[in-house]
Amino acid sequence: MKDFNDIIPTLAILGAFAGLLYMFIIGLQQQDNLTPEQIEKRSIHNTCISKVRGSKPACWTETDWKAYCSRVQCK
């Protein structure tokens, strides 16, 4: 029979895997409980998260629009 010290690394890996699986399941349940407004807000946030994507007008803040409109004619 193996010594308990030989089993500890295996138990640690199994525990970590079980924890990650638990967090994944909880995350899926929370996703199902979102309102349409929360889903839209999260989608916009995820789309505008990087600086490269932040160059899209849909991601601009009010300050960005003011700076843009000071350089070109805005409607």
C-alpha positions as CSV (number, residue, x, y, z in Angstrom):
1,M,0.0,0.0,0.0
2,K,1.2,3.5,-0.8
3,D,2.2,5.9,1.9
4,F,-0.2,8.8,2.4
5,N,2.6,11.3,1.4
6,D,2.6,9.7,-2.1
7,I,-1.2,10.3,-2.5
8,I,-1.2,14.0,-1.4
9,P,-0.2,15.4,-4.9
10,T,-2.9,13.4,-6.6
11,L,-5.5,14.6,-4.0
12,A,-4.3,18.2,-4.6
13,I,-4.8,17.9,-8.3
14,L,-8.2,16.4,-7.9
15,G,-9.2,19.1,-5.4
16,A,-8.1,21.8,-7.8
17,F,-10.0,20.3,-10.7
18,A,-13.1,19.9,-8.5
19,G,-12.9,23.6,-7.5
20,L,-12.5,24.8,-11.1
21,L,-15.5,22.6,-12.2
22,Y,-17.6,24.1,-9.3
23,M,-16.7,27.7,-10.3
24,F,-17.6,26.9,-14.0
25,I,-21.0,25.5,-13.0
26,I,-21.7,28.5,-10.8
27,G,-20.7,30.9,-13.6
28,L,-23.1,29.1,-16.0
29,Q,-26.0,29.5,-13.5
30,Q,-25.3,33.2,-13.0
31,Q,-25.3,33.7,-16.8
32,D,-28.8,32.2,-17.0
33,N,-30.1,34.7,-14.4
34,L,-29.0,37.9,-16.2
35,T,-31.6,40.4,-17.5
36,P,-31.5,41.5,-21.2
37,E,-30.1,44.8,-20.1
38,Q,-27.3,43.1,-18.1
39,I,-26.5,40.9,-21.1
40,E,-26.3,44.0,-23.4
41,K,-24.1,45.9,-20.9
42,R,-21.7,42.9,-20.5
43,S,-21.5,42.5,-24.3
44,I,-20.6,46.2,-24.8
45,H,-18.0,45.9,-22.0
46,N,-16.4,42.8,-23.5
47,T,-16.4,44.4,-27.0
48,C,-14.7,47.6,-25.8
49,I,-12.2,46.0,-23.3
50,S,-9.0,46.5,-25.3
51,K,-7.4,49.7,-26.6
52,V,-7.5,48.5,-30.1
53,R,-11.2,47.8,-29.9
54,G,-11.7,51.0,-27.9
55,S,-11.0,52.9,-31.2
56,K,-14.5,51.9,-32.4
57,P,-17.1,54.8,-32.1
58,A,-19.4,52.4,-30.2
59,C,-16.9,52.3,-27.4
60,W,-16.2,56.0,-27.1
61,T,-17.0,58.0,-24.0
62,E,-18.5,61.4,-23.9
63,T,-15.0,62.9,-23.7
64,D,-13.9,61.0,-26.8
65,W,-16.9,62.3,-28.7
66,K,-16.2,65.9,-27.6
67,A,-12.5,65.6,-28.8
68,Y,-13.7,64.1,-32.1
69,C,-16.3,66.8,-32.7
70,S,-13.8,69.6,-31.9
71,R,-11.8,68.4,-34.9
72,V,-14.6,67.5,-37.4
73,Q,-18.1,68.7,-38.0
74,C,-20.5,66.5,-36.0
75,K,-24.2,66.3,-36.7
